Structures are given as structure tokens and as C-alpha cells.
């Protein structure tokens, strides 16, 4: 059974909206900084830190993409951006953007570990509210 984690962009987040292209750019940035770490260590860390290729299908309509790996310990991770209607404490409703990270049934334990790592990275960068695969919540935005 597929499981999902969510990064919600709450009112106190750094950004209120994010596009699928911006999420892809964050993954490219992640790949770049991990490769630099590898250069400093004189080791090909970039391949180990990000063992995936970013791929997109035509039917995604610019709302999701997936990370595909040809390494034996990894398979695939799906990433999408969508909105939901949230009811505030005062009874008003507003739209909230979220990023969904899904592990399909064929995903491995390696995929789950990398997905958790990517979730935390994205949540820190966007200062969002991270709902992990185990349904726990981590807050990366400044709380009052």
C-alpha cells in the first residue's frame, strides 16, 4: 500500500505558494550541494545522496513528477503539489498549498529513508509543517 508525507505551507511559512517547477529547482539545488560536499571529501557523495533522476510524464499536467533510480537499493518516489481547503479557528476557510511525497508499493526501505531526508530538506527550505509517513508532525516555521 502506498504511503504519503505532506509538507503544508501554513500562514507562518516563508512562502504561501509553490509550483512544481520550484520543487524541481529545490531538488536540483539539493543535488548540487551534496555534490559539493562530495568534492570537499574527495568522494562521489552526490551519487549516494541523490541516486535518482527527475522524470515527468505527459499526463502529469505539471502537477507531479517522480524520482526514478536504477540503483539496487532504490526504486521510485512520487512528488506532487496541490491545494486543500483549511478551516481556521474563527470558522473562515482558506486555500493552503501542500507538497505530497508518495512512496508507491514497489518502493524500498532505501526510498523511504531518502524520502524522509528530502521531506525534511524541503520543509526546512520552505519553513512548512511536515506530516511524516508515520503521521507525526514536525514544525519548521517560526511558531508563536
N, C-alpha and C positions, 0 to 999 in steps of 0.2 A: 504494500500500500504506500502511495506517495505521501510524503510529509512536507510541510511548508513552514518557513520562518518569514516574519514580516518586519520591515523597517518602516515605521509610521512617522510621517513628518507632521509633528504636533505644532500648535501655535508658537511654542518657545524654540522650535528648531531654527537652525541657521537659514534654511530655505523652506518655503511653503510648497513649492512645486519642483518637480524634477522630470526630465524627459528620459526616454530610453537611451538617447544618444549621450546624455550627460552621465548616465550609469556606465555605458561602454567606455567613455573617457576616463572615468574613475578606475575601471579595470585596467586600461592601458597605463594609467599612472601607477597603479599597484605593481604591474609587471615591470615598469621602468625602475621604480625604486628598489624592488627586490633584486633586479639585475645589477644595480649599482652596489648593493650590499655584497653580492657575489664577487664583483670586481675588487672590492676592498679586501675580501677574504681570499682572493685568488682561487675561487671555486665557482662552478657553474650553478650557483644557488637559484638563479632566475628560473631555470627549468624545473627545479624541485618545488619552488614556491608557487609557481603558476604553471602547472602541467596541462593547461587547456588551450584550445583555440576558440575564439569567439565566432559563433556561426549564427546565421539568421535565415529563417525560411520565409518564402514569399507570403504564406498565409498568416504570418505574424502581424501584418499590418502595422509594423513599427511599435508594437506594444510589448513584445517579448523577444528574447534571444536565448541561446543556450551555449553552455561551455562544454565542448567535446574534447575528450582526451584519448590518446592512443597508448598511454602508459598502462601497465598491467594492474596497478592498484587503483586506477581512477576510471570513471566512465562518463557521466554527464551530470550537469546541474542546469536547471531552467531558471531564468530570471525575467520578471515582468514588472511593469509599472501600471498602476490602476488607481482609481479613486473610490472612496467609500463615504457614505453619509454618516456623520457622527452627531449624536445628540449631546449638547452641553448640559452642564448642571442647571443652568437657568431655563432649560427647555427649548432653546433655539437649536437649529440644525445647521451644519456647515459641511462642506466637502473637504475631505482630507486625503492627501496623496500618500500612497504606500508602495514600497518595493516588495515584491514577493519572490522569495528564493525557494524553489521546489526541488526536492530530491525524488526523481522517479523511482519506480520499483527496482529497476536494474542498477541503481546507484550502489556504490560500495561504501565501506566504512571510511575509506580514504576520502571519498567525495563528501561525506558528512563532516569530517574534520576540516576539510578545505572550505566547505560552505559556512561552517561556524566562524572560521577565520575571516572569510570575505564579509559575512554579515557584520561582524564587529568593526571591520575596517570601514565599511560603508556607513554604518550608524555613527561612528566617530566623526567621519568627514562631514556628514550631513546634520550632525547633532540631533539624531532622531531617537525614537523609542523602539527598541529591538525586542520583538517577541520571538524567542528562540524555538527550536524544534521541540524541546521538552516543555513548552508552554510557559517557561519562566520569562520574566521581563527585565531588561537592562535599560537604564536611562542614560543617554549620552547628551542630553540637553541640560542647560542650567536650570535647576529647579529652585523654586522659592520656598 
